[in-house]
Amino acid sequence: MRTALLVPLFFLAGCAAEPVPYHSGNEIPRGPGLVTGPQGEFVLNAEDYREYQEWRARKREQESKP
Amino acid sequence: MRRTPFAAAVALAFLGFGTTAQAQGIEVRLSGQVNRALMHVDDGTQTDWFNVDNENSSTRFRFSAEGQAAPGWKGGILFEADFQSNPSDTVTFATRSVSAELTERHMDVFVASPYGTLRLGQGDGAANGASEVDLSGTTVAHYATSPDIGGAFQYRTGGVLSGTSIGASISSQDFESRYDRLLYQSPLFSGFMVEGSWGHKDTDIVELALRYSGKIGANGTLAGALGYSREDAAPGGTDDKVIGGSISWLHPSGFNLTFAHTVRDLPGRDGEFNYVKGGYKTGKHAFSVDYGMGDDQAAAGDEAKVYGVGYVFVPIAWAEIFALYKVHSLDRPGVSLEDITVFMVGSRVKF
């Protein structure tokens, strides 16, 4: 019965609403992290890898010079 | 050209894996948190302090990656595990120390498209959390699933353990949690989302949910969910069916209200849960009081109650300090049971 009461509340709310994402407080919080800084997560991508490869290639080249 | 992605390799090496994969357009993300607390429990006969991991939001880390598969289509993975020593819902006077172990939370692959998201693997069932929607800002201290803090402690009668724990008597009956499943999540329609999942633990599970989250003009934010779950019975048993939901309203002033209700089919009776929470949050502070009732859950005729006070302070964006005081009681016909009082103070730090 109480569950049924929740249904119209939902739809009434939806009529005039602007959607906003819900984030549970029981999950890892959004926002900055102690180590990860303002982004809140380490983000690594293919560009990082390409730069790493180029750096390694330059290092190898320098080390191979007499 | 096939390349070994440095990003993915570093991320997977962090988890103890090695890998090679196509890296083009893929982003790898790492995040996590540590959530520890001191908990004091008094069951009317015995009292003690415990150094616990806060089960309201356990110590965990997350690794995710996604990349574009086609215009408008993305694919990826989510890996999340928790690592808790002395979980706050597991310790007792007899077992004050529980060794940490890696426990799966999410281990799934997904594809997201304009038609919705499909997830395959270990993760949330469609209705997981549908009885726990809460905008109070104090869920790290207390929320509908009150047994997450001190849930393993048993009520005493005449100084003797009764065999009935807090967790057995006042569960939020939050559906089927996480399991190996196939989950569909619809796109958002005016803040509404429909979810459905099918999977299994020992037996098959089906779950459905309707979720909502949106701003209601000058009246603040409203979020809620309705859920249904059915876990097939083992031979000779009763299907485990739960229906219910929760709704939470946050006024722009900071005042907030939350309500949750679930009913579970139990042999010969319905186990019922009701919960109400009122709070206020402003700036770095959030404060709330709550009251929960569990009827006929552990045994027919049982009336379990909890009332509590919670406070959360956010001194810096990546850290919270929280405190909780709550009292659990259980009325059982013909038996006199002692109340259990719990106090907890701790901190969650996102890294």
Interface residues (C-beta under 8 A of the other chain):
Chain A: R2 T3 L6 V7 L9 F10 A13 G14 A16 A17 E18 P19 V20 P21 Y22 S24 G25 N26 E27 I28 P29 G31 P32 G33 L34 V35 T36 G40 E41 F42 V43 L44 N45 A46 D48 Y49 Y52 Q53
Chain B: R3 T4 P5 F6 A7 A8 V10 A11 A23 Q24 G25 I26 E27 V28 R29 L30 S31 G32 Q33 N56 S57 R60 R62 G129 E132 V133 D134 S136 G137 T138 T139 V140 Y143 L188 S190 G191 F192 L210 R211 Y212 S213 G214 K215 I216 G217 T221 L222 A223 G224 L226 I243 G244 G245 S246 I247 H261 T262 V263 N274 A317 W318 A319 E320 R348 V349 K350 F351
